[in-house]
Amino acid sequence: MKETILKTSGLTKCYGKQKALDGIDLTVNRGEICGLIGKNGAGKTTLMKVITGLTCVDNGTFELFGKADVKEERTRIGCIIDSPAFFGNLSAYDNLKYYCILKGITDLTKIGKALECVGLTDTGKKKYRNFSLGMKQRLGIALAILDEPELLILDEPINGLDPIGIADMRELFRKLNKEAGITIVISSHILPELDSLATRFIFIDSGRIVKSLSKEELDDECRVSLNITCDDTSKASTVLERYLGIKEYKITDSRTIKIYDPVQEEELRAALEKEGMQILSVESKGVSLEDYFRMIVGDRPESGR
């Protein structure tokens, strides 16, 4: 049974008359990389700020690591929501040392471990103001994992990076998840990156969760298939296997079959009609994560938060 480390129930947050969160019910299990997808103002950042204690909710409750008293449990979370404040005239090591003092971390060996994990061990005395954007992003991650968190919350951590920097960050997140065992909740507008990284996807729109599905479920929803709507899916499946040699297909309801094996529509229609079946429709489907996102939330303009 999967261990739940974050569970929210009916979280609601208003800014004036606008609902930033509108009854959010969410569960995150240990070991997941959970991608939050939504337009600007959908509620992603507000949700992250609530979880990390940067803002409070108007209504609703949530648990961390199975406990309703979340104050102590928040020490098990690392996060990057707003850009961390680093001193431009200090090195990577000295910036993290400052935060160790601020957080009450006495074991300074954690600094070296965090820098090694993000690939910044060779920066020496180089000052932060001379870092590239990718290095600055990595130092932010090092700060987030400084106290060896079990849950990492990242709001748009790859914004502004070039393709190589994005690929490096993707591998870093995978490493943190697989090798360090850190559960990750991450938001990004770069949907192809989330598609290649996340193990679960949560779509948020106007402060509400409109869809939540695993990577496998998403791949099934987006995968290219030939969809048949007919009067008898049981009989149709027999025709597919016996006469067309089709092995990979899925009956989705009493009238619809998704075929993943390659097959010509004309050949398919001929085989089914020969057996006296009524074909209501045949259509090819398959979309990218970006297209799927548009299907889920529509093309309404972005809101204010």
SVG drawing of the C-alpha trace seen along z (x, -y; Angstrom):
<svg xmlns="http://www.w3.org/2000/svg" viewBox="-25 -42 63 58">
<polyline fill="none" stroke="black" stroke-width="0.4" points="0.0,0.0 1.4,-3.4 2.3,-5.8 0.4,-9.2 2.7,-12.1 0.4,-14.9 -3.4,-15.0 -5.6,-18.0 -9.3,-18.3 -11.4,-21.3 -8.6,-23.8 -10.0,-27.3 -8.1,-30.5 -9.5,-33.9 -7.7,-37.1 -10.5,-39.6 -13.4,-38.3 -11.2,-36.0 -10.9,-32.3 -7.3,-31.3 -8.1,-27.8 -11.6,-26.4 -12.0,-23.2 -8.8,-21.5 -8.7,-17.7 -5.2,-16.3 -3.2,-13.2 0.5,-12.8 2.2,-9.4 5.7,-8.8 8.1,-8.4 6.0,-10.2 7.1,-13.1 3.9,-15.0 3.5,-17.6 1.1,-20.5 -0.2,-21.8 -2.3,-25.0 -2.3,-28.4 -1.0,-31.4 -3.4,-32.2 -4.8,-28.7 -3.8,-28.3 -0.6,-26.3 1.7,-28.7 -1.0,-29.4 -1.4,-25.7 2.4,-25.4 2.5,-28.4 -0.2,-26.9 1.6,-23.5 4.9,-25.2 3.3,-27.7 4.0,-30.8 0.3,-31.6 -2.8,-30.3 -6.1,-29.0 -9.6,-30.3 -11.2,-26.9 -10.2,-23.3 -7.6,-21.0 -4.5,-19.1 -2.1,-16.5 1.6,-16.1 3.1,-12.6 -0.1,-11.5 -0.4,-14.2 -2.9,-17.0 -0.5,-19.2 1.7,-20.2 4.0,-22.8 6.6,-20.2 6.2,-18.2 7.0,-21.1 10.6,-20.7 10.6,-17.6 9.9,-19.8 12.3,-21.6 11.0,-24.2 11.7,-26.7 8.7,-28.9 10.0,-32.5 13.6,-33.0 15.9,-32.4 17.8,-35.4 21.5,-34.8 24.4,-37.2 26.1,-38.3 29.5,-38.7 29.5,-35.2 30.5,-31.8 28.0,-28.9 29.4,-27.4 29.2,-30.6 25.7,-31.3 24.6,-27.9 26.6,-28.3 24.6,-31.5 21.3,-29.5 22.6,-26.7 23.1,-29.3 19.6,-30.8 18.0,-27.3 19.9,-26.1 21.7,-23.4 24.9,-22.5 26.2,-19.7 28.0,-21.7 28.9,-18.6 25.4,-18.9 26.6,-21.8 29.2,-19.7 26.6,-17.0 24.0,-19.4 26.6,-21.0 27.8,-17.7 24.3,-16.5 23.6,-19.5 27.0,-19.6 28.4,-22.7 31.4,-21.3 34.0,-23.0 32.8,-26.6 35.3,-27.3 35.4,-31.0 33.5,-32.1 31.0,-34.8 27.2,-34.2 26.9,-37.3 29.2,-35.7 27.1,-32.5 25.3,-31.6 21.5,-31.3 21.8,-27.5 24.3,-27.6 22.0,-30.0 19.1,-27.5 21.3,-24.7 22.2,-26.6 18.5,-27.2 18.0,-23.4 21.0,-22.9 19.3,-25.2 16.0,-23.3 17.7,-20.0 20.2,-21.3 18.3,-19.7 17.7,-16.4 13.9,-16.8 11.5,-14.0 9.2,-16.2 10.5,-18.8 8.1,-21.5 9.3,-23.3 7.5,-26.2 8.8,-26.8 12.4,-25.7 13.5,-25.6 12.2,-29.0 14.8,-30.9 17.2,-27.9 18.5,-26.9 17.9,-23.4 21.1,-22.0 20.3,-23.6 16.8,-22.2 18.1,-18.7 20.6,-18.9 17.9,-19.9 15.7,-17.1 18.4,-14.6 19.0,-16.2 15.3,-15.8 15.4,-12.2 18.5,-11.6 16.9,-13.2 13.8,-11.1 15.5,-7.8 18.7,-8.0 17.8,-10.2 14.2,-9.0 12.7,-12.5 9.1,-12.9 8.7,-15.9 5.8,-18.2 6.8,-20.4 5.0,-23.0 6.2,-24.1 4.9,-25.7 7.4,-23.6 5.0,-20.7 7.3,-18.4 9.7,-18.4 6.9,-17.5 5.8,-14.8 9.3,-13.2 9.7,-13.7 6.5,-13.3 5.0,-10.1 1.6,-11.7 -0.1,-14.7 -2.6,-17.1 -4.4,-19.6 -5.6,-22.8 -7.9,-25.4 -9.6,-28.3 -8.5,-27.0 -9.9,-23.5 -8.4,-20.2 -10.0,-19.2 -8.0,-16.0 -5.5,-13.8 -4.0,-10.7 -0.8,-8.6 1.8,-8.7 0.4,-5.4 -3.1,-6.8 -1.9,-9.9 0.0,-8.0 -3.1,-5.9 -5.2,-9.1 -2.7,-10.7 -1.5,-7.6 -2.3,-7.4 -5.0,-4.9 -7.8,-4.1 -11.0,-4.3 -14.0,-2.2 -17.6,-2.8 -19.7,0.2 -22.8,2.1 -21.0,5.1 -17.4,4.7 -17.2,8.3 -17.8,9.6 -15.6,6.9 -12.7,8.0 -13.0,11.5 -12.8,10.2 -9.7,8.1 -7.8,11.0 -9.0,13.8 -9.1,12.1 -6.8,9.1 -4.2,10.4 -4.5,7.4 -3.2,8.0 -3.0,4.6 -6.3,3.0 -8.5,1.8 -12.3,2.0 -13.1,-1.3 -16.9,-1.0 -19.7,1.1 -19.5,-0.5 -15.8,-1.7 -12.5,0.0 -9.1,-1.6 -6.7,0.2 -3.0,-0.5 -1.7,2.0 -1.3,0.5 -4.3,1.3 -5.9,-0.2 -9.3,-1.7 -10.7,-0.2 -9.5,3.3 -10.9,2.9 -14.3,1.8 -14.5,4.6 -13.7,7.3 -16.3,6.0 -19.0,5.5 -18.4,8.9 -19.4,10.3 -22.6,8.2 -21.5,5.6 -22.8,2.0 -19.9,-0.6 -21.0,-3.9 -17.7,-5.7 -13.9,-5.2 -11.5,-8.0 -7.8,-8.3 -6.8,-10.0 -3.6,-10.9 -2.4,-14.2 0.6,-15.7 0.5,-16.8 0.1,-20.4 -2.9,-19.4 -4.4,-17.4 -4.0,-20.3 -5.9,-22.5 -8.6,-19.9 -8.9,-19.7 -8.9,-23.5 -10.0,-25.1 -8.7,-28.3 -10.0,-30.8 -7.6,-33.7 -5.3,-33.5 -6.5,-34.9 -4.7,-37.3 -3.0,-35.0"/>
</svg>
